[in-house]
Amino acid sequence: MNEIYFDHAATTPVRDEVFAEMKPYYDGTMIGNASSIHRFGRKVRVGIDEARRVVAGQLNSHRDEIIFTSGGTESNNLAIRGAVHTRKQTGKHIVTSQIEHHAVLHVLDQLEDEGFEVTRLPVDERGVVNAADVERALRPDTILVSIMHGNNETGMIQPIEAISSLLENHEALFHTDAVQSFGKMNFDVQALGVDLLTGSAHKVNGPKGAGFLYVKKGTNIQALIYGGEQEKKLRPGTENAAAIAGLKKAVQLLGQDGEQNADHSRELKEKLVEELRNRDVPYEINGSLTDSLPHIINISFTGSLTEPMLAQLDMAGIAVSSGSACTAGSFQPSHVLEAMYGSDDERVKNSLRFSFGYGNDEHQVIHSAKQLEQITRLIREKRTEV
C-alpha cells in the first residue's frame, strides 16, 4: 500500500539536507557546549549565532530579536505569560480570538484563574477576526492582544497589519502565533507591526524540538524559567544546538524554494477541489481558497461523518486530520468550526483538514479524491439505511 501524507499542518518530514546539517552534533564533530569558552564551545556558539542571523533575515528582523525555544508551544507561553506578568501593574486585560491554537487558549485560561480578564473575539463564517472588533474590545487596561497569523485548521489569514495599525496609539503589546504561516508565505515583522511572533521548525521540514520567539527591540517580557545566561536569560538552559542547526537549514531552504513549494501546495489544494467537484462529491469549503495559507484546506463532506472518514482514509493509507494535532486524537469537535458556524452545525461533525507539503504530488491528490468518492458515498448510504 502506498502511503500518502496530507497532514503537513500537524508536522512535516525532515528534509535530507536538514538531517545532514544536524548530523555533526551527534557524530562527535560538534561536541561543545555553546557557553564554554574553549574552541569546542566556540564552534557551537558560531553555529547558533549563524542560525539566529538566518532566522532573523527571513523575518526582516535583527538577530538580537530572536530567542530560540523548544517550539511553538513554549514560544507562545513565553510571549503571553512573559508579556502580561511584566505589565500586570498597568492592567490585567487581554484580547484574543476564539480560534487560537490551544497553546494560546490554554495559557489564557490559566491566566484567568490568576486574576487576568480575557476577551475572546468571535470570527465570521470565513473564520476571520474583524479588526473593528479588536478596536472595540480595547480598554485602557488592555496589556496584550494575541491574534494568530494563519489558522492551523482552516488556513485563513487574519488581518494582522490592520490590527497593528489600531494599536499604534495604545500601550498594549501585540503577539501573533505564526507557527502555521511561517515559511508558507513571506511576511516582514516590520510591516506586520507586531511586538512578539512565534515560529516553529517542525512545520517547515525542520526537526521537532526547535522554535523561536521574535521579541521586538525594546519589548520587555519576563522569563518562565530561571538558570543560566542563555537566550538573554529569557530561555536559560543549554541550547539544543543540533535542532537549532536544523532550523537554520530549513529556513535557508525556504529562501531557495519556499515560494515554489507554496505555489505547488496551492496547486494541489485547487486540484483536490477540482477532483471532488468532477466526481460529484458533496462538499463545502470551510473558509475559502483565497485569503488562506497555500497548504491548508478544510472541507465539509455533506452527509458524512468525520470519524468514519478518518478511519477509512487511514485504512487506505491516506493521512489527513480533523483539525489540530493537539486534539485530533480525541475526536473533540473543532473549536474553530464551532466559532465559525455554531456547535449544532453539521459542518462541525463532517469536516476534514488536508494540508500539503514537501513530497506530495498531483497523483496522490487524484488517488485520494477517488478514495473520498467511494468512502463518502458508502457513509452516506449507511446513514440513509439507519
C-alpha positions in Angstrom: 0.0 0.0 0.0 1.4 3.4 -1.0 1.1 5.8 2.0 0.0 9.4 1.4 0.7 12.1 3.9 -1.6 15.1 3.8 -1.1 16.3 7.4 1.7 18.8 7.0 -0.1 21.3 9.2 0.5 18.8 12.1 4.1 18.2 11.3 6.4 17.9 8.3 9.0 15.4 7.3 12.6 16.4 8.0 14.4 17.1 4.7 17.6 15.2 4.0 19.6 18.5 3.8 18.3 19.4 7.3 19.3 16.0 8.7 22.8 16.4 7.2 23.1 19.8 8.9 22.3 18.2 12.3 24.5 15.1 12.0 27.8 16.7 13.1 26.2 17.5 16.5 25.6 13.7 17.0 28.7 12.1 15.4 31.3 13.7 17.6 32.2 16.6 15.3 30.4 19.3 17.2 30.6 18.2 20.8 31.0 21.5 22.7 28.6 23.4 25.0 28.0 26.8 23.4 28.6 28.5 26.8 32.1 27.1 27.1 34.9 29.4 26.1 37.2 26.8 24.6 37.3 26.1 20.9 34.8 23.3 21.1 32.2 25.6 22.7 33.1 28.4 20.3 32.4 26.3 17.3 28.9 25.5 18.5 28.3 29.2 19.5 29.2 30.3 16.0 26.6 27.8 14.6 23.9 29.1 16.9 24.7 32.7 16.1 24.6 31.9 12.4 21.2 30.3 12.9 19.9 33.4 14.7 21.1 35.5 11.8 19.4 33.3 9.2 16.0 33.2 11.0 16.2 37.0 11.6 16.8 37.5 7.9 13.7 35.5 7.0 11.6 37.9 9.2 13.5 41.1 8.3 14.3 41.5 12.0 17.6 41.9 13.9 19.3 38.8 15.1 19.2 40.1 18.7 15.4 39.9 18.5 15.3 36.1 18.0 15.0 33.9 21.1 15.4 30.1 20.4 13.0 27.8 22.3 11.8 24.2 22.1 9.0 25.1 19.7 5.7 26.9 19.2 4.1 26.0 22.5 6.9 27.2 24.6 7.2 30.4 22.5 3.5 31.1 22.9 3.8 30.6 26.6 6.9 32.8 26.9 5.3 35.5 24.8 2.0 35.6 26.6 2.9 34.9 30.2 6.1 36.9 29.8 4.3 39.9 28.5 1.4 40.0 31.0 3.5 39.4 34.1 5.8 42.2 33.0 2.9 44.6 32.6 0.4 43.5 35.2 0.9 46.6 37.3 -0.7 48.6 34.5 -3.6 46.4 33.7 -4.9 42.8 33.5 -7.0 42.8 30.3 -6.1 40.6 27.3 -7.7 40.4 23.9 -7.6 37.3 21.8 -9.9 35.3 19.4 -12.0 32.2 19.7 -9.9 30.3 17.0 -6.5 30.4 18.6 -4.4 27.3 18.9 -4.7 25.6 22.3 -1.1 26.6 23.1 -2.6 30.1 23.3 -6.1 29.4 24.6 -5.0 27.2 27.5 -2.4 29.7 28.6 -5.1 32.3 28.7 -7.4 30.0 30.6 -4.8 29.7 33.3 -4.2 33.4 33.4 -7.9 33.9 34.0 -7.5 31.7 37.1 -4.7 34.0 38.2 -7.0 37.1 38.0 -6.5 38.3 34.5 -9.5 39.2 32.3 -9.7 37.8 28.7 -11.9 38.9 25.9 -12.3 36.2 23.2 -13.4 37.7 20.0 -15.7 35.9 17.5 -15.0 35.3 13.8 -17.2 35.4 10.7 -18.3 32.4 8.7 -14.9 32.5 6.8 -13.1 32.2 10.1 -11.7 35.7 10.1 -11.5 38.1 13.0 -12.9 41.6 12.4 -10.2 44.2 13.1 -13.0 46.6 14.2 -14.0 44.1 16.9 -10.4 44.3 18.3 -10.7 48.1 18.4 -14.0 47.9 20.2 -12.5 45.4 22.7 -9.6 47.6 23.7 -9.7 49.2 27.1 -7.2 51.5 29.0 -6.2 48.4 31.0 -5.6 46.2 28.0 -2.0 45.0 28.2 -1.8 42.4 25.4 -3.5 41.5 22.2 -2.8 38.0 20.8 -4.2 37.1 17.4 -2.8 34.2 15.3 -1.5 35.0 11.8 -2.8 32.0 9.9 -5.3 29.5 11.3 -4.0 25.9 11.7 -7.3 24.3 10.9 -8.7 26.4 8.1 -5.6 28.2 6.9 -7.5 31.6 6.9 -5.1 34.5 7.3 -6.0 37.1 9.9 -5.8 40.9 9.5 -2.6 41.3 11.5 -1.5 44.6 9.8 -4.9 46.2 10.2 -4.9 45.2 13.9 -1.4 46.5 14.5 -2.3 49.9 13.0 -5.2 50.1 15.5 -2.7 49.5 18.3 -0.2 52.3 17.3 -1.6 54.7 19.9 -2.3 52.0 22.5 0.1 50.7 25.1 -0.9 47.0 24.6 1.7 44.6 23.2 0.7 42.7 20.1 1.6 39.0 19.8 0.9 36.8 16.8 1.2 33.0 16.7 2.7 32.5 13.2 3.6 28.8 13.7 1.4 27.7 10.8 2.2 30.5 8.4 6.0 30.9 9.0 7.7 29.6 5.9 4.5 29.1 3.9 4.3 32.8 2.9 6.6 35.7 3.1 6.0 38.3 5.7 8.0 41.1 7.3 7.7 41.7 11.0 8.3 45.4 10.4 5.4 45.6 8.1 3.2 43.4 10.3 3.8 45.7 13.2 3.9 43.1 15.9 5.9 43.1 19.1 6.1 39.3 19.5 5.9 36.5 16.9 6.0 32.7 17.3 7.6 30.2 14.9 8.5 26.5 14.9 10.9 24.3 13.0 8.9 21.2 12.5 6.3 22.9 10.4 8.9 23.8 7.8 10.6 20.4 7.3 12.9 21.0 10.2 13.3 19.0 13.4 10.9 18.8 16.3 12.3 20.5 19.4 13.3 23.8 17.9 11.3 27.1 17.6 11.8 30.7 18.1 10.2 33.8 19.5 10.7 37.2 17.9 10.8 39.9 20.5 10.8 43.4 19.1 13.7 45.5 20.4 12.6 47.4 23.5 9.9 44.9 24.4 10.3 43.7 27.9 9.0 40.2 28.8 9.6 38.0 31.9 11.2 34.6 31.7 9.3 31.5 32.5 12.2 29.5 33.9 15.5 30.6 35.6 19.0 29.4 35.4 21.8 30.4 33.1 22.5 33.3 30.8 21.4 31.7 27.6 19.0 33.5 25.2 19.2 36.8 27.1 18.1 34.9 30.2 14.7 34.5 28.7 15.2 30.9 27.9 18.0 29.6 30.1 19.5 26.1 29.7 22.0 24.5 27.4 20.8 25.2 23.8 19.6 22.3 21.6 22.3 23.1 19.1 21.5 20.3 16.8 17.9 21.2 16.5 18.8 24.9 16.1 21.1 23.9 13.3 18.3 22.0 11.7 16.0 25.0 12.0 18.7 27.2 10.3 19.0 24.8 7.3 15.2 24.5 7.0 15.0 28.3 6.8 17.8 28.5 4.3 15.9 26.0 2.1 12.8 28.3 2.4 14.9 31.0 0.9 15.8 28.8 -2.1 12.5 27.1 -2.9 9.9 28.3 -0.3 7.9 30.3 -2.9 7.9 27.4 -5.4 6.8 25.0 -2.6 3.9 27.3 -1.7 2.8 27.5 -5.3 2.9 23.8 -5.6 0.8 23.3 -2.4 -1.7 25.8 -3.7 -2.0 23.9 -6.9 -2.6 20.6 -5.1 -5.2 22.3 -3.0 -7.0 23.5 -6.0 -6.6 20.2 -7.7 -8.3 18.4 -4.8 -11.3 20.7 -5.1 -11.5 20.2 -8.8 -11.4 16.4 -8.5 -14.1 16.4 -5.8 -16.3 18.6 -8.0 -15.7 16.4 -11.1 -16.7 13.3 -9.1 -19.8 14.9 -7.7 -18.7 14.5 -4.1 -20.9 16.8 -2.0 -18.7 19.2 -0.2 -18.2 22.7 1.1 -15.0 24.6 1.8 -14.7 25.8 5.4 -13.2 29.2 4.8 -12.1 29.9 1.3 -9.5 29.1 -1.3 -8.4 32.7 -1.3 -7.1 34.7 1.6 -5.8 31.5 3.1 -2.4 29.8 3.6 -1.3 27.9 0.5 -1.1 24.5 2.1 -4.3 24.1 4.1 -7.9 23.4 3.1 -10.7 22.4 5.4 -13.6 20.6 3.7 -17.0 19.7 4.9 -18.4 16.5 3.3 -22.2 16.7 3.3 -23.9 13.6 4.7 -20.7 12.0 6.0 -19.1 12.0 9.5 -15.6 12.9 10.4 -14.6 9.8 12.4 -15.5 7.1 9.9 -14.0 9.2 7.1 -10.7 9.4 9.0 -10.7 5.7 9.8 -11.4 4.7 6.2 -8.8 7.0 4.8 -6.3 5.7 7.2 -7.1 2.1 6.2 -6.5 3.3 2.6 -3.1 4.7 3.6 -4.1 8.3 3.5 -3.3 10.6 6.4 -5.5 13.7 7.0 -6.9 15.1 10.2 -10.0 16.5 11.8 -8.2 19.7 13.0 -5.4 20.5 15.4 -3.0 17.6 16.1 -3.3 18.5 19.8 -6.9 17.4 19.9 -7.4 15.3 16.8 -6.7 12.0 18.7 -9.7 12.6 21.0 -12.2 13.5 18.2 -13.3 16.5 20.1 -15.4 18.9 18.0 -13.3 21.6 16.4 -13.4 24.8 18.4 -12.5 26.7 15.2 -15.5 25.4 13.3 -17.8 25.9 16.3 -16.7 29.5 16.4 -17.4 29.8 12.6 -20.8 28.1 12.5 -22.0 27.3 16.0 -21.8 24.0 17.8 -25.0 22.5 16.3 -24.0 23.0 12.7 -23.4 19.8 10.6 -20.1 21.1 9.4 -18.6 20.7 12.8 -19.2 16.9 12.6 -18.3 16.2 8.9 -15.1 18.1 8.2 -11.5 17.1 7.4 -8.3 19.2 7.1 -6.0 18.5 4.2 -2.5 20.0 4.4 0.0 19.6 1.7 3.8 20.0 1.5 7.1 18.5 0.6 6.8 15.1 -1.1 3.2 15.5 -2.2 2.2 15.4 -5.9 -0.9 15.5 -8.1 -1.2 11.8 -8.5 -1.6 11.5 -4.7 -4.4 14.0 -4.8 -6.2 12.3 -7.7 -5.9 8.9 -5.9 -7.2 10.4 -2.6 -10.1 12.0 -4.4 -11.1 8.6 -5.8 -11.0 7.2 -2.3 -13.0 10.0 -0.9 -15.6 9.5 -3.6 -16.1 5.9 -2.5 -15.8 6.4 1.2 -18.2 9.3 1.5 -20.7 7.5 -0.8 -20.7 4.4 1.5 -21.0 6.5 4.6 -24.0 8.4 3.2 -25.6 5.2 2.2 -25.2 3.6 5.6 -26.6 6.7 7.3 -29.6 6.6 4.9 -30.2 2.9 5.8 -30.2 3.8 9.5 
